[in-house]
Amino acid sequence: MIARPPRPVRPERYEGDLKVVSLGGGHGLAASLSALRRLTTELTGVVTVADNGGSSGRLRDELGGLPPGDLRMALAALCGDDQWGRTWAGVLQHRFTSEGPLHNHAVGNLLIAAIWDQLGDHVAGLDLVGDLLGAQGRGPADGRRPTRHRGRRPPESRARPADSGPWAGSGRPGRRTGRVGAVVAGRPAGLS
């Protein structure tokens, strides 16, 4: 059994400690936060909420609201190096393997979605999860409503017929060939 520390374990604040804000999402932001938390106690990750794949996409489609995946990764990266932090980082990142509807859902995504549902406040929910984890910094979302990347490729840039037309989703541009004409980050909706 792992004993919970009496308070979230945070590094001591030192005179002249840097105040750092890191912007992004996914693996890149998580790697940055993981390194930066070793340098400062004043760390905030501003997490993009445009994820539409896997567990996040399914939760976003079913429950509405923000996709929790990139936020989960940021919070896991902010966990301490002690046993409490390593254990919770592993729990957050754990994915179920099954033949049923929980297949490939991340435990952290489900936890964050449940707390948001209970509290009705995304930022307060993330702060609560951060306190539970003993996170060494904050990972607020960049908006309180979901965002979806959308774009269109000019006809002359389409290398394959399958790449024609508009696309939507954070991973879509890299999966197509040809030049991207425009990218817009906005609220989920069809392209006009």
C-alpha positions in Angstrom: 0.0 0.0 0.0 1.2 3.5 -0.8 0.9 6.0 1.9 -0.5 9.3 0.7 1.7 12.3 1.8 -0.1 14.6 4.2 -0.1 17.3 1.6 0.8 17.4 -2.1 4.6 17.2 -2.3 5.8 20.4 -4.0 9.4 21.7 -4.2 10.2 24.6 -2.0 9.8 28.0 -3.6 13.1 29.8 -3.8 13.8 33.5 -4.0 14.2 34.4 -7.7 12.3 31.2 -8.8 11.4 31.4 -12.4 7.7 31.7 -13.3 7.2 29.6 -16.4 4.2 29.1 -18.7 4.4 26.4 -21.4 1.8 26.2 -24.2 0.9 23.2 -26.3 -0.5 19.7 -26.1 0.2 16.1 -26.4 3.6 14.5 -26.0 5.6 17.7 -26.6 4.0 19.7 -23.8 4.2 16.7 -21.5 7.9 16.3 -22.1 8.4 20.1 -21.5 6.5 20.1 -18.3 8.3 17.0 -17.0 11.6 18.8 -17.5 10.5 22.2 -16.3 9.0 21.1 -13.0 12.6 20.2 -12.0 13.6 23.8 -12.5 10.8 25.8 -10.9 7.9 25.7 -8.6 6.0 28.3 -10.5 4.9 26.3 -13.6 1.7 26.5 -15.6 1.0 24.4 -18.6 -1.6 25.9 -20.9 -3.0 22.9 -22.7 -4.7 22.9 -26.1 -8.0 21.0 -26.1 -8.2 20.0 -29.8 -7.6 16.3 -29.3 -10.1 14.1 -31.1 -8.5 10.7 -31.2 -8.9 7.5 -29.1 -10.3 7.8 -25.6 -10.5 11.6 -25.7 -12.5 11.6 -29.0 -14.9 9.0 -27.7 -15.5 10.9 -24.5 -15.8 14.2 -26.3 -18.4 12.7 -28.7 -20.4 11.0 -26.0 -20.3 13.6 -23.2 -19.6 16.8 -25.0 -17.2 19.2 -23.4 -13.5 19.2 -23.5 -11.4 16.2 -24.5 -9.3 15.3 -21.5 -6.3 13.4 -23.1 -3.8 16.2 -23.5 -4.8 17.5 -20.0 -4.2 14.1 -18.6 -0.8 13.9 -20.1 0.1 17.3 -18.7 -1.0 16.4 -15.2 0.9 13.1 -15.3 4.0 15.0 -16.4 3.6 17.3 -13.4 3.5 14.3 -10.9 6.5 14.2 -8.6 9.4 11.7 -8.7 8.4 10.2 -5.3 6.5 6.9 -5.1 3.1 8.8 -4.8 3.8 10.8 -8.0 5.1 7.8 -10.0 2.2 5.6 -9.0 -0.4 8.3 -9.9 1.3 9.1 -13.2 1.1 5.4 -14.1 -2.6 5.2 -13.0 -3.5 8.2 -15.1 -1.8 6.9 -18.2 -3.1 3.3 -17.9 -5.3 2.1 -20.7 -7.8 -0.7 -20.5 -7.5 -3.7 -22.8 -10.8 -5.4 -23.3 -13.4 -6.5 -25.8 -15.9 -4.1 -24.5 -16.6 -0.3 -24.5 -13.8 0.5 -22.1 -11.2 -0.8 -24.5 -8.3 1.7 -24.9 -9.9 4.3 -22.5 -7.3 5.9 -20.3 -8.1 5.8 -16.6 -7.1 9.5 -16.3 -9.5 10.5 -19.0 -12.3 8.8 -17.2 -11.3 10.3 -13.9 -11.1 13.8 -15.3 -14.4 13.5 -17.1 -16.1 12.2 -13.9 -14.8 15.1 -11.8 -15.8 17.6 -14.4 -19.3 16.0 -14.4 -19.5 16.2 -10.6 -18.1 19.8 -10.2 -19.5 21.3 -13.4 -16.3 23.4 -13.7 -13.3 22.3 -15.9 -10.7 24.5 -14.1 -11.8 23.5 -10.6 -11.8 19.9 -11.7 -8.3 20.0 -13.0 -7.1 21.7 -9.8 -8.7 18.9 -7.8 -7.0 16.2 -9.9 -3.8 18.1 -9.6 -4.1 18.2 -5.8 -4.9 14.5 -5.7 -1.8 13.8 -7.7 0.5 16.2 -5.8 1.1 17.9 -9.1 4.0 20.3 -9.2 2.4 23.0 -11.3 -1.0 23.6 -13.0 -2.3 22.4 -16.3 -5.4 24.5 -17.2 -7.2 24.1 -20.6 -6.8 26.9 -23.1 -10.6 27.3 -23.3 -13.7 26.1 -21.6 -15.2 24.8 -24.8 -13.7 22.2 -27.2 -11.7 23.2 -30.2 -11.3 21.3 -33.4 -8.6 21.9 -36.1 -10.1 22.2 -39.5 -8.6 22.8 -42.9 -8.9 22.5 -46.7 -6.3 21.6 -49.3 -6.2 23.5 -52.6 -7.1 21.3 -55.6 -3.7 21.6 -57.2 -1.9 20.3 -54.0 -3.8 17.0 -53.7 -1.3 14.3 -54.5 -4.0 11.6 -54.2 -7.7 11.7 -54.8 -8.3 10.3 -51.3 -6.6 13.5 -49.9 -9.2 15.8 -51.5 -11.6 18.1 -49.6 -11.8 19.4 -46.1 -10.4 17.7 -43.0 -11.0 18.0 -39.3 -9.1 16.8 -36.3 -5.8 17.3 -34.6 -4.0 14.5 -36.4 -5.5 14.8 -39.9 -3.0 17.2 -41.7 0.0 14.8 -41.1 -1.9 11.8 -42.5 -2.5 13.4 -45.9 -0.2 14.3 -48.8 0.1 17.6 -50.5 0.1 21.3 -49.4 -2.3 22.6 -46.8 -4.2 25.7 -47.9 -5.4 26.9 -44.5 -5.8 25.7 -41.0 -8.3 27.1 -38.5 -8.7 26.3 -34.8 -12.3 26.8 -33.9 -15.4 25.3 -32.3 -16.5 22.0 -33.7 -18.5 22.5 -36.8 -18.5 21.6 -40.5 -16.4 23.5 -43.0 -18.3 25.9 -45.1 
